[in-house]
Amino acid sequence: MQDAIPETSIVAVGKDLRIKLPESLLRQVNWIVGKQPVNGYLLVGSLGRCRLLPTTEVDNDPNLQALRTRIAAELSTASSALEFRDEAAVALPLRLVQVRITPPPPGWRLALSGPIAAIMQIRPGESEIATLFVQGYIELWTIEMLRSSVSTPLADII
């Protein structure tokens, strides 16, 4: 039996916050293809982990539709100047962000938004991130998230 190890690559983040998606990961998804830019979404799961989703899935998945409805409600909620809403609710629009993936050359590139880069503590032109293929999706992890994911002693896992 072959071990099911998620494919992991480390990629540089450019000064323009663009990352080049590894060809080996792109071959495992069927929606980042062609010669035209492709739209998708970044679903922020935690401070150091995002999942790249196709627009069709966001449009058709009932849970993602519920998230979009909740985000729309948060964006349209009016309140008085003295009322401070819950921080997690206010930041909810940052959890599902539309992205554009541009085709070669030099390869399929994803531009991270400034707020997403700030949340993930990514420094343009300096940082690297891990790209993984997990549960059928391309994921972006900070190096710190990758590092912390192996910090638990094996004896505690097994």
Chimera marker file (.cmm) of the C-alpha trace (Angstrom):
<marker_set name="trace">
<marker id="1" x="0.000" y="0.000" z="0.000" r="1" g="1" b="0" radius="0.5"/>
<marker id="2" x="1.373" y="3.395" z="-0.994" r="1" g="1" b="0" radius="0.5"/>
<marker id="3" x="1.234" y="6.177" z="1.584" r="1" g="1" b="0" radius="0.5"/>
<marker id="4" x="-1.148" y="9.028" z="0.758" r="1" g="1" b="0" radius="0.5"/>
<marker id="5" x="1.146" y="11.981" z="1.359" r="1" g="1" b="0" radius="0.5"/>
<marker id="6" x="-0.244" y="15.364" z="0.331" r="1" g="1" b="0" radius="0.5"/>
<marker id="7" x="1.912" y="16.829" z="-2.385" r="1" g="1" b="0" radius="0.5"/>
<marker id="8" x="3.677" y="19.866" z="-0.994" r="1" g="1" b="0" radius="0.5"/>
<marker id="9" x="5.695" y="22.563" z="-2.770" r="1" g="1" b="0" radius="0.5"/>
<marker id="10" x="7.275" y="25.715" z="-1.401" r="1" g="1" b="0" radius="0.5"/>
<marker id="11" x="6.775" y="28.763" z="-3.623" r="1" g="1" b="0" radius="0.5"/>
<marker id="12" x="8.056" y="32.315" z="-3.419" r="1" g="1" b="0" radius="0.5"/>
<marker id="13" x="5.693" y="35.250" z="-3.016" r="1" g="1" b="0" radius="0.5"/>
<marker id="14" x="6.599" y="38.013" z="-5.456" r="1" g="1" b="0" radius="0.5"/>
<marker id="15" x="6.801" y="41.708" z="-4.689" r="1" g="1" b="0" radius="0.5"/>
<marker id="16" x="3.403" y="42.012" z="-6.397" r="1" g="1" b="0" radius="0.5"/>
<marker id="17" x="1.985" y="39.293" z="-4.058" r="1" g="1" b="0" radius="0.5"/>
<marker id="18" x="1.770" y="36.834" z="-6.950" r="1" g="1" b="0" radius="0.5"/>
<marker id="19" x="2.579" y="33.170" z="-6.539" r="1" g="1" b="0" radius="0.5"/>
<marker id="20" x="3.143" y="30.647" z="-9.306" r="1" g="1" b="0" radius="0.5"/>
<marker id="21" x="0.987" y="27.583" z="-8.787" r="1" g="1" b="0" radius="0.5"/>
<marker id="22" x="2.955" y="24.337" z="-9.272" r="1" g="1" b="0" radius="0.5"/>
<marker id="23" x="2.101" y="22.416" z="-12.449" r="1" g="1" b="0" radius="0.5"/>
<marker id="24" x="1.912" y="19.175" z="-10.472" r="1" g="1" b="0" radius="0.5"/>
<marker id="25" x="-0.972" y="20.590" z="-8.403" r="1" g="1" b="0" radius="0.5"/>
<marker id="26" x="-2.744" y="22.083" z="-11.392" r="1" g="1" b="0" radius="0.5"/>
<marker id="27" x="-2.832" y="18.675" z="-13.078" r="1" g="1" b="0" radius="0.5"/>
<marker id="28" x="-4.905" y="17.421" z="-10.144" r="1" g="1" b="0" radius="0.5"/>
<marker id="29" x="-7.709" y="19.963" z="-10.579" r="1" g="1" b="0" radius="0.5"/>
<marker id="30" x="-9.818" y="20.300" z="-13.719" r="1" g="1" b="0" radius="0.5"/>
<marker id="31" x="-10.848" y="23.938" z="-13.561" r="1" g="1" b="0" radius="0.5"/>
<marker id="32" x="-7.593" y="25.899" z="-13.932" r="1" g="1" b="0" radius="0.5"/>
<marker id="33" x="-7.137" y="25.310" z="-17.652" r="1" g="1" b="0" radius="0.5"/>
<marker id="34" x="-7.148" y="27.104" z="-20.978" r="1" g="1" b="0" radius="0.5"/>
<marker id="35" x="-5.525" y="30.285" z="-22.168" r="1" g="1" b="0" radius="0.5"/>
<marker id="36" x="-7.730" y="32.851" z="-20.413" r="1" g="1" b="0" radius="0.5"/>
<marker id="37" x="-7.686" y="34.033" z="-16.785" r="1" g="1" b="0" radius="0.5"/>
<marker id="38" x="-9.814" y="31.944" z="-14.437" r="1" g="1" b="0" radius="0.5"/>
<marker id="39" x="-11.847" y="33.275" z="-11.521" r="1" g="1" b="0" radius="0.5"/>
<marker id="40" x="-12.069" y="31.431" z="-8.238" r="1" g="1" b="0" radius="0.5"/>
<marker id="41" x="-12.221" y="31.993" z="-4.496" r="1" g="1" b="0" radius="0.5"/>
<marker id="42" x="-9.859" y="31.727" z="-1.570" r="1" g="1" b="0" radius="0.5"/>
<marker id="43" x="-11.596" y="30.277" z="1.454" r="1" g="1" b="0" radius="0.5"/>
<marker id="44" x="-9.640" y="31.265" z="4.566" r="1" g="1" b="0" radius="0.5"/>
<marker id="45" x="-9.828" y="28.373" z="7.006" r="1" g="1" b="0" radius="0.5"/>
<marker id="46" x="-7.446" y="29.807" z="9.587" r="1" g="1" b="0" radius="0.5"/>
<marker id="47" x="-4.737" y="32.443" z="9.918" r="1" g="1" b="0" radius="0.5"/>
<marker id="48" x="-2.266" y="30.330" z="7.999" r="1" g="1" b="0" radius="0.5"/>
<marker id="49" x="-4.376" y="28.189" z="5.694" r="1" g="1" b="0" radius="0.5"/>
<marker id="50" x="-6.511" y="28.941" z="2.606" r="1" g="1" b="0" radius="0.5"/>
<marker id="51" x="-8.237" y="26.696" z="0.104" r="1" g="1" b="0" radius="0.5"/>
<marker id="52" x="-8.593" y="27.578" z="-3.582" r="1" g="1" b="0" radius="0.5"/>
<marker id="53" x="-12.128" y="26.938" z="-4.844" r="1" g="1" b="0" radius="0.5"/>
<marker id="54" x="-13.690" y="27.092" z="-8.294" r="1" g="1" b="0" radius="0.5"/>
<marker id="55" x="-16.482" y="29.624" z="-8.763" r="1" g="1" b="0" radius="0.5"/>
<marker id="56" x="-18.882" y="26.832" z="-9.748" r="1" g="1" b="0" radius="0.5"/>
<marker id="57" x="-18.438" y="25.148" z="-6.372" r="1" g="1" b="0" radius="0.5"/>
<marker id="58" x="-19.011" y="28.383" z="-4.468" r="1" g="1" b="0" radius="0.5"/>
<marker id="59" x="-22.129" y="28.997" z="-6.576" r="1" g="1" b="0" radius="0.5"/>
<marker id="60" x="-23.540" y="25.483" z="-6.078" r="1" g="1" b="0" radius="0.5"/>
<marker id="61" x="-22.501" y="24.271" z="-2.621" r="1" g="1" b="0" radius="0.5"/>
<marker id="62" x="-25.268" y="24.937" z="-0.054" r="1" g="1" b="0" radius="0.5"/>
<marker id="63" x="-22.771" y="25.578" z="2.761" r="1" g="1" b="0" radius="0.5"/>
<marker id="64" x="-20.773" y="28.047" z="0.690" r="1" g="1" b="0" radius="0.5"/>
<marker id="65" x="-24.014" y="29.722" z="-0.444" r="1" g="1" b="0" radius="0.5"/>
<marker id="66" x="-24.981" y="30.076" z="3.233" r="1" g="1" b="0" radius="0.5"/>
<marker id="67" x="-21.579" y="31.657" z="3.927" r="1" g="1" b="0" radius="0.5"/>
<marker id="68" x="-22.044" y="34.106" z="1.063" r="1" g="1" b="0" radius="0.5"/>
<marker id="69" x="-25.522" y="34.983" z="2.356" r="1" g="1" b="0" radius="0.5"/>
<marker id="70" x="-24.107" y="35.609" z="5.822" r="1" g="1" b="0" radius="0.5"/>
<marker id="71" x="-21.308" y="37.756" z="4.377" r="1" g="1" b="0" radius="0.5"/>
<marker id="72" x="-23.839" y="39.806" z="2.387" r="1" g="1" b="0" radius="0.5"/>
<marker id="73" x="-25.916" y="40.275" z="5.533" r="1" g="1" b="0" radius="0.5"/>
<marker id="74" x="-22.868" y="41.439" z="7.496" r="1" g="1" b="0" radius="0.5"/>
<marker id="75" x="-21.943" y="43.921" z="4.779" r="1" g="1" b="0" radius="0.5"/>
<marker id="76" x="-25.434" y="45.418" z="4.736" r="1" g="1" b="0" radius="0.5"/>
<marker id="77" x="-26.035" y="45.578" z="8.484" r="1" g="1" b="0" radius="0.5"/>
<marker id="78" x="-26.454" y="49.131" z="9.729" r="1" g="1" b="0" radius="0.5"/>
<marker id="79" x="-25.896" y="50.079" z="13.343" r="1" g="1" b="0" radius="0.5"/>
<marker id="80" x="-25.280" y="53.123" z="15.494" r="1" g="1" b="0" radius="0.5"/>
<marker id="81" x="-21.836" y="54.626" z="15.945" r="1" g="1" b="0" radius="0.5"/>
<marker id="82" x="-21.802" y="53.389" z="19.542" r="1" g="1" b="0" radius="0.5"/>
<marker id="83" x="-22.557" y="49.777" z="18.661" r="1" g="1" b="0" radius="0.5"/>
<marker id="84" x="-19.542" y="47.589" z="17.926" r="1" g="1" b="0" radius="0.5"/>
<marker id="85" x="-20.347" y="44.322" z="16.217" r="1" g="1" b="0" radius="0.5"/>
<marker id="86" x="-18.489" y="41.096" z="16.911" r="1" g="1" b="0" radius="0.5"/>
<marker id="87" x="-15.016" y="41.155" z="15.297" r="1" g="1" b="0" radius="0.5"/>
<marker id="88" x="-15.386" y="37.691" z="13.756" r="1" g="1" b="0" radius="0.5"/>
<marker id="89" x="-18.623" y="38.768" z="12.072" r="1" g="1" b="0" radius="0.5"/>
<marker id="90" x="-17.135" y="42.043" z="10.812" r="1" g="1" b="0" radius="0.5"/>
<marker id="91" x="-14.129" y="40.190" z="9.343" r="1" g="1" b="0" radius="0.5"/>
<marker id="92" x="-16.291" y="37.486" z="7.760" r="1" g="1" b="0" radius="0.5"/>
<marker id="93" x="-15.969" y="38.986" z="4.232" r="1" g="1" b="0" radius="0.5"/>
<marker id="94" x="-12.222" y="38.303" z="4.463" r="1" g="1" b="0" radius="0.5"/>
<marker id="95" x="-12.919" y="34.567" z="4.824" r="1" g="1" b="0" radius="0.5"/>
<marker id="96" x="-14.191" y="34.124" z="1.229" r="1" g="1" b="0" radius="0.5"/>
<marker id="97" x="-12.353" y="36.303" z="-1.279" r="1" g="1" b="0" radius="0.5"/>
<marker id="98" x="-12.709" y="36.251" z="-5.048" r="1" g="1" b="0" radius="0.5"/>
<marker id="99" x="-9.396" y="35.769" z="-6.874" r="1" g="1" b="0" radius="0.5"/>
<marker id="100" x="-8.186" y="35.743" z="-10.455" r="1" g="1" b="0" radius="0.5"/>
<marker id="101" x="-5.704" y="33.153" z="-11.677" r="1" g="1" b="0" radius="0.5"/>
<marker id="102" x="-3.786" y="34.207" z="-14.773" r="1" g="1" b="0" radius="0.5"/>
<marker id="103" x="-2.391" y="31.810" z="-17.378" r="1" g="1" b="0" radius="0.5"/>
<marker id="104" x="1.128" y="31.199" z="-18.645" r="1" g="1" b="0" radius="0.5"/>
<marker id="105" x="3.672" y="32.416" z="-19.331" r="1" g="1" b="0" radius="0.5"/>
<marker id="106" x="5.504" y="31.949" z="-17.001" r="1" g="1" b="0" radius="0.5"/>
<marker id="107" x="2.876" y="29.720" z="-15.405" r="1" g="1" b="0" radius="0.5"/>
<marker id="108" x="-0.526" y="29.974" z="-13.750" r="1" g="1" b="0" radius="0.5"/>
<marker id="109" x="-0.254" y="32.775" z="-11.181" r="1" g="1" b="0" radius="0.5"/>
<marker id="110" x="-2.484" y="33.737" z="-8.305" r="1" g="1" b="0" radius="0.5"/>
<marker id="111" x="-2.368" y="37.259" z="-6.901" r="1" g="1" b="0" radius="0.5"/>
<marker id="112" x="-3.048" y="37.421" z="-3.179" r="1" g="1" b="0" radius="0.5"/>
<marker id="113" x="-4.941" y="40.451" z="-1.933" r="1" g="1" b="0" radius="0.5"/>
<marker id="114" x="-3.230" y="42.791" z="0.506" r="1" g="1" b="0" radius="0.5"/>
<marker id="115" x="-5.614" y="41.927" z="3.365" r="1" g="1" b="0" radius="0.5"/>
<marker id="116" x="-5.123" y="38.170" z="2.868" r="1" g="1" b="0" radius="0.5"/>
<marker id="117" x="-1.345" y="38.638" z="2.783" r="1" g="1" b="0" radius="0.5"/>
<marker id="118" x="-1.541" y="40.688" z="5.986" r="1" g="1" b="0" radius="0.5"/>
<marker id="119" x="-3.702" y="38.078" z="7.728" r="1" g="1" b="0" radius="0.5"/>
<marker id="120" x="-1.224" y="35.370" z="6.744" r="1" g="1" b="0" radius="0.5"/>
<marker id="121" x="1.752" y="37.618" z="7.650" r="1" g="1" b="0" radius="0.5"/>
<marker id="122" x="3.159" y="37.314" z="4.140" r="1" g="1" b="0" radius="0.5"/>
<marker id="123" x="5.769" y="39.880" z="3.167" r="1" g="1" b="0" radius="0.5"/>
<marker id="124" x="5.857" y="40.727" z="-0.558" r="1" g="1" b="0" radius="0.5"/>
<marker id="125" x="9.093" y="39.643" z="-2.197" r="1" g="1" b="0" radius="0.5"/>
<marker id="126" x="10.352" y="37.991" z="1.002" r="1" g="1" b="0" radius="0.5"/>
<marker id="127" x="7.944" y="35.274" z="2.117" r="1" g="1" b="0" radius="0.5"/>
<marker id="128" x="7.404" y="31.765" z="0.885" r="1" g="1" b="0" radius="0.5"/>
<marker id="129" x="4.268" y="29.700" z="1.247" r="1" g="1" b="0" radius="0.5"/>
<marker id="130" x="3.521" y="26.016" z="1.007" r="1" g="1" b="0" radius="0.5"/>
<marker id="131" x="1.123" y="24.775" z="-1.644" r="1" g="1" b="0" radius="0.5"/>
<marker id="132" x="-0.530" y="21.441" z="-0.936" r="1" g="1" b="0" radius="0.5"/>
<marker id="133" x="-3.124" y="19.226" z="-2.558" r="1" g="1" b="0" radius="0.5"/>
<marker id="134" x="-5.535" y="18.244" z="0.230" r="1" g="1" b="0" radius="0.5"/>
<marker id="135" x="-8.986" y="16.617" z="-0.077" r="1" g="1" b="0" radius="0.5"/>
<marker id="136" x="-9.165" y="17.467" z="-3.782" r="1" g="1" b="0" radius="0.5"/>
<marker id="137" x="-8.222" y="21.139" z="-3.365" r="1" g="1" b="0" radius="0.5"/>
<marker id="138" x="-5.141" y="23.280" z="-3.762" r="1" g="1" b="0" radius="0.5"/>
<marker id="139" x="-4.345" y="24.836" z="-0.393" r="1" g="1" b="0" radius="0.5"/>
<marker id="140" x="-1.982" y="27.649" z="0.555" r="1" g="1" b="0" radius="0.5"/>
<marker id="141" x="-0.300" y="27.396" z="3.946" r="1" g="1" b="0" radius="0.5"/>
<marker id="142" x="2.100" y="29.751" z="5.621" r="1" g="1" b="0" radius="0.5"/>
<marker id="143" x="5.442" y="28.213" z="6.472" r="1" g="1" b="0" radius="0.5"/>
<marker id="144" x="4.579" y="28.754" z="10.140" r="1" g="1" b="0" radius="0.5"/>
<marker id="145" x="1.370" y="26.710" z="9.717" r="1" g="1" b="0" radius="0.5"/>
<marker id="146" x="3.344" y="23.946" z="8.022" r="1" g="1" b="0" radius="0.5"/>
<marker id="147" x="5.934" y="24.066" z="10.797" r="1" g="1" b="0" radius="0.5"/>
<marker id="148" x="3.333" y="23.990" z="13.574" r="1" g="1" b="0" radius="0.5"/>
<marker id="149" x="1.494" y="21.099" z="11.918" r="1" g="1" b="0" radius="0.5"/>
<marker id="150" x="4.471" y="18.859" z="12.615" r="1" g="1" b="0" radius="0.5"/>
<marker id="151" x="5.142" y="20.152" z="16.112" r="1" g="1" b="0" radius="0.5"/>
<marker id="152" x="2.918" y="17.635" z="17.864" r="1" g="1" b="0" radius="0.5"/>
<marker id="153" x="5.010" y="14.667" z="19.054" r="1" g="1" b="0" radius="0.5"/>
<marker id="154" x="4.242" y="11.510" z="17.094" r="1" g="1" b="0" radius="0.5"/>
<marker id="155" x="3.558" y="9.625" z="20.325" r="1" g="1" b="0" radius="0.5"/>
<marker id="156" x="0.600" y="11.983" z="20.932" r="1" g="1" b="0" radius="0.5"/>
<marker id="157" x="-0.837" y="11.269" z="17.465" r="1" g="1" b="0" radius="0.5"/>
<marker id="158" x="-0.444" y="7.516" z="17.243" r="1" g="1" b="0" radius="0.5"/>
<link id1="1" id2="2" r="1" g="1" b="0" radius="0.2"/>
<link id1="2" id2="3" r="1" g="1" b="0" radius="0.2"/>
<link id1="3" id2="4" r="1" g="1" b="0" radius="0.2"/>
<link id1="4" id2="5" r="1" g="1" b="0" radius="0.2"/>
<link id1="5" id2="6" r="1" g="1" b="0" radius="0.2"/>
<link id1="6" id2="7" r="1" g="1" b="0" radius="0.2"/>
<link id1="7" id2="8" r="1" g="1" b="0" radius="0.2"/>
<link id1="8" id2="9" r="1" g="1" b="0" radius="0.2"/>
<link id1="9" id2="10" r="1" g="1" b="0" radius="0.2"/>
<link id1="10" id2="11" r="1" g="1" b="0" radius="0.2"/>
<link id1="11" id2="12" r="1" g="1" b="0" radius="0.2"/>
<link id1="12" id2="13" r="1" g="1" b="0" radius="0.2"/>
<link id1="13" id2="14" r="1" g="1" b="0" radius="0.2"/>
<link id1="14" id2="15" r="1" g="1" b="0" radius="0.2"/>
<link id1="15" id2="16" r="1" g="1" b="0" radius="0.2"/>
<link id1="16" id2="17" r="1" g="1" b="0" radius="0.2"/>
<link id1="17" id2="18" r="1" g="1" b="0" radius="0.2"/>
<link id1="18" id2="19" r="1" g="1" b="0" radius="0.2"/>
<link id1="19" id2="20" r="1" g="1" b="0" radius="0.2"/>
<link id1="20" id2="21" r="1" g="1" b="0" radius="0.2"/>
<link id1="21" id2="22" r="1" g="1" b="0" radius="0.2"/>
<link id1="22" id2="23" r="1" g="1" b="0" radius="0.2"/>
<link id1="23" id2="24" r="1" g="1" b="0" radius="0.2"/>
<link id1="24" id2="25" r="1" g="1" b="0" radius="0.2"/>
<link id1="25" id2="26" r="1" g="1" b="0" radius="0.2"/>
<link id1="26" id2="27" r="1" g="1" b="0" radius="0.2"/>
<link id1="27" id2="28" r="1" g="1" b="0" radius="0.2"/>
<link id1="28" id2="29" r="1" g="1" b="0" radius="0.2"/>
<link id1="29" id2="30" r="1" g="1" b="0" radius="0.2"/>
<link id1="30" id2="31" r="1" g="1" b="0" radius="0.2"/>
<link id1="31" id2="32" r="1" g="1" b="0" radius="0.2"/>
<link id1="32" id2="33" r="1" g="1" b="0" radius="0.2"/>
<link id1="33" id2="34" r="1" g="1" b="0" radius="0.2"/>
<link id1="34" id2="35" r="1" g="1" b="0" radius="0.2"/>
<link id1="35" id2="36" r="1" g="1" b="0" radius="0.2"/>
<link id1="36" id2="37" r="1" g="1" b="0" radius="0.2"/>
<link id1="37" id2="38" r="1" g="1" b="0" radius="0.2"/>
<link id1="38" id2="39" r="1" g="1" b="0" radius="0.2"/>
<link id1="39" id2="40" r="1" g="1" b="0" radius="0.2"/>
<link id1="40" id2="41" r="1" g="1" b="0" radius="0.2"/>
<link id1="41" id2="42" r="1" g="1" b="0" radius="0.2"/>
<link id1="42" id2="43" r="1" g="1" b="0" radius="0.2"/>
<link id1="43" id2="44" r="1" g="1" b="0" radius="0.2"/>
<link id1="44" id2="45" r="1" g="1" b="0" radius="0.2"/>
<link id1="45" id2="46" r="1" g="1" b="0" radius="0.2"/>
<link id1="46" id2="47" r="1" g="1" b="0" radius="0.2"/>
<link id1="47" id2="48" r="1" g="1" b="0" radius="0.2"/>
<link id1="48" id2="49" r="1" g="1" b="0" radius="0.2"/>
<link id1="49" id2="50" r="1" g="1" b="0" radius="0.2"/>
<link id1="50" id2="51" r="1" g="1" b="0" radius="0.2"/>
<link id1="51" id2="52" r="1" g="1" b="0" radius="0.2"/>
<link id1="52" id2="53" r="1" g="1" b="0" radius="0.2"/>
<link id1="53" id2="54" r="1" g="1" b="0" radius="0.2"/>
<link id1="54" id2="55" r="1" g="1" b="0" radius="0.2"/>
<link id1="55" id2="56" r="1" g="1" b="0" radius="0.2"/>
<link id1="56" id2="57" r="1" g="1" b="0" radius="0.2"/>
<link id1="57" id2="58" r="1" g="1" b="0" radius="0.2"/>
<link id1="58" id2="59" r="1" g="1" b="0" radius="0.2"/>
<link id1="59" id2="60" r="1" g="1" b="0" radius="0.2"/>
<link id1="60" id2="61" r="1" g="1" b="0" radius="0.2"/>
<link id1="61" id2="62" r="1" g="1" b="0" radius="0.2"/>
<link id1="62" id2="63" r="1" g="1" b="0" radius="0.2"/>
<link id1="63" id2="64" r="1" g="1" b="0" radius="0.2"/>
<link id1="64" id2="65" r="1" g="1" b="0" radius="0.2"/>
<link id1="65" id2="66" r="1" g="1" b="0" radius="0.2"/>
<link id1="66" id2="67" r="1" g="1" b="0" radius="0.2"/>
<link id1="67" id2="68" r="1" g="1" b="0" radius="0.2"/>
<link id1="68" id2="69" r="1" g="1" b="0" radius="0.2"/>
<link id1="69" id2="70" r="1" g="1" b="0" radius="0.2"/>
<link id1="70" id2="71" r="1" g="1" b="0" radius="0.2"/>
<link id1="71" id2="72" r="1" g="1" b="0" radius="0.2"/>
<link id1="72" id2="73" r="1" g="1" b="0" radius="0.2"/>
<link id1="73" id2="74" r="1" g="1" b="0" radius="0.2"/>
<link id1="74" id2="75" r="1" g="1" b="0" radius="0.2"/>
<link id1="75" id2="76" r="1" g="1" b="0" radius="0.2"/>
<link id1="76" id2="77" r="1" g="1" b="0" radius="0.2"/>
<link id1="77" id2="78" r="1" g="1" b="0" radius="0.2"/>
<link id1="78" id2="79" r="1" g="1" b="0" radius="0.2"/>
<link id1="79" id2="80" r="1" g="1" b="0" radius="0.2"/>
<link id1="80" id2="81" r="1" g="1" b="0" radius="0.2"/>
<link id1="81" id2="82" r="1" g="1" b="0" radius="0.2"/>
<link id1="82" id2="83" r="1" g="1" b="0" radius="0.2"/>
<link id1="83" id2="84" r="1" g="1" b="0" radius="0.2"/>
<link id1="84" id2="85" r="1" g="1" b="0" radius="0.2"/>
<link id1="85" id2="86" r="1" g="1" b="0" radius="0.2"/>
<link id1="86" id2="87" r="1" g="1" b="0" radius="0.2"/>
<link id1="87" id2="88" r="1" g="1" b="0" radius="0.2"/>
<link id1="88" id2="89" r="1" g="1" b="0" radius="0.2"/>
<link id1="89" id2="90" r="1" g="1" b="0" radius="0.2"/>
<link id1="90" id2="91" r="1" g="1" b="0" radius="0.2"/>
<link id1="91" id2="92" r="1" g="1" b="0" radius="0.2"/>
<link id1="92" id2="93" r="1" g="1" b="0" radius="0.2"/>
<link id1="93" id2="94" r="1" g="1" b="0" radius="0.2"/>
<link id1="94" id2="95" r="1" g="1" b="0" radius="0.2"/>
<link id1="95" id2="96" r="1" g="1" b="0" radius="0.2"/>
<link id1="96" id2="97" r="1" g="1" b="0" radius="0.2"/>
<link id1="97" id2="98" r="1" g="1" b="0" radius="0.2"/>
<link id1="98" id2="99" r="1" g="1" b="0" radius="0.2"/>
<link id1="99" id2="100" r="1" g="1" b="0" radius="0.2"/>
<link id1="100" id2="101" r="1" g="1" b="0" radius="0.2"/>
<link id1="101" id2="102" r="1" g="1" b="0" radius="0.2"/>
<link id1="102" id2="103" r="1" g="1" b="0" radius="0.2"/>
<link id1="103" id2="104" r="1" g="1" b="0" radius="0.2"/>
<link id1="104" id2="105" r="1" g="1" b="0" radius="0.2"/>
<link id1="105" id2="106" r="1" g="1" b="0" radius="0.2"/>
<link id1="106" id2="107" r="1" g="1" b="0" radius="0.2"/>
<link id1="107" id2="108" r="1" g="1" b="0" radius="0.2"/>
<link id1="108" id2="109" r="1" g="1" b="0" radius="0.2"/>
<link id1="109" id2="110" r="1" g="1" b="0" radius="0.2"/>
<link id1="110" id2="111" r="1" g="1" b="0" radius="0.2"/>
<link id1="111" id2="112" r="1" g="1" b="0" radius="0.2"/>
<link id1="112" id2="113" r="1" g="1" b="0" radius="0.2"/>
<link id1="113" id2="114" r="1" g="1" b="0" radius="0.2"/>
<link id1="114" id2="115" r="1" g="1" b="0" radius="0.2"/>
<link id1="115" id2="116" r="1" g="1" b="0" radius="0.2"/>
<link id1="116" id2="117" r="1" g="1" b="0" radius="0.2"/>
<link id1="117" id2="118" r="1" g="1" b="0" radius="0.2"/>
<link id1="118" id2="119" r="1" g="1" b="0" radius="0.2"/>
<link id1="119" id2="120" r="1" g="1" b="0" radius="0.2"/>
<link id1="120" id2="121" r="1" g="1" b="0" radius="0.2"/>
<link id1="121" id2="122" r="1" g="1" b="0" radius="0.2"/>
<link id1="122" id2="123" r="1" g="1" b="0" radius="0.2"/>
<link id1="123" id2="124" r="1" g="1" b="0" radius="0.2"/>
<link id1="124" id2="125" r="1" g="1" b="0" radius="0.2"/>
<link id1="125" id2="126" r="1" g="1" b="0" radius="0.2"/>
<link id1="126" id2="127" r="1" g="1" b="0" radius="0.2"/>
<link id1="127" id2="128" r="1" g="1" b="0" radius="0.2"/>
<link id1="128" id2="129" r="1" g="1" b="0" radius="0.2"/>
<link id1="129" id2="130" r="1" g="1" b="0" radius="0.2"/>
<link id1="130" id2="131" r="1" g="1" b="0" radius="0.2"/>
<link id1="131" id2="132" r="1" g="1" b="0" radius="0.2"/>
<link id1="132" id2="133" r="1" g="1" b="0" radius="0.2"/>
<link id1="133" id2="134" r="1" g="1" b="0" radius="0.2"/>
<link id1="134" id2="135" r="1" g="1" b="0" radius="0.2"/>
<link id1="135" id2="136" r="1" g="1" b="0" radius="0.2"/>
<link id1="136" id2="137" r="1" g="1" b="0" radius="0.2"/>
<link id1="137" id2="138" r="1" g="1" b="0" radius="0.2"/>
<link id1="138" id2="139" r="1" g="1" b="0" radius="0.2"/>
<link id1="139" id2="140" r="1" g="1" b="0" radius="0.2"/>
<link id1="140" id2="141" r="1" g="1" b="0" radius="0.2"/>
<link id1="141" id2="142" r="1" g="1" b="0" radius="0.2"/>
<link id1="142" id2="143" r="1" g="1" b="0" radius="0.2"/>
<link id1="143" id2="144" r="1" g="1" b="0" radius="0.2"/>
<link id1="144" id2="145" r="1" g="1" b="0" radius="0.2"/>
<link id1="145" id2="146" r="1" g="1" b="0" radius="0.2"/>
<link id1="146" id2="147" r="1" g="1" b="0" radius="0.2"/>
<link id1="147" id2="148" r="1" g="1" b="0" radius="0.2"/>
<link id1="148" id2="149" r="1" g="1" b="0" radius="0.2"/>
<link id1="149" id2="150" r="1" g="1" b="0" radius="0.2"/>
<link id1="150" id2="151" r="1" g="1" b="0" radius="0.2"/>
<link id1="151" id2="152" r="1" g="1" b="0" radius="0.2"/>
<link id1="152" id2="153" r="1" g="1" b="0" radius="0.2"/>
<link id1="153" id2="154" r="1" g="1" b="0" radius="0.2"/>
<link id1="154" id2="155" r="1" g="1" b="0" radius="0.2"/>
<link id1="155" id2="156" r="1" g="1" b="0" radius="0.2"/>
<link id1="156" id2="157" r="1" g="1" b="0" radius="0.2"/>
<link id1="157" id2="158" r="1" g="1" b="0" radius="0.2"/>
</marker_set>
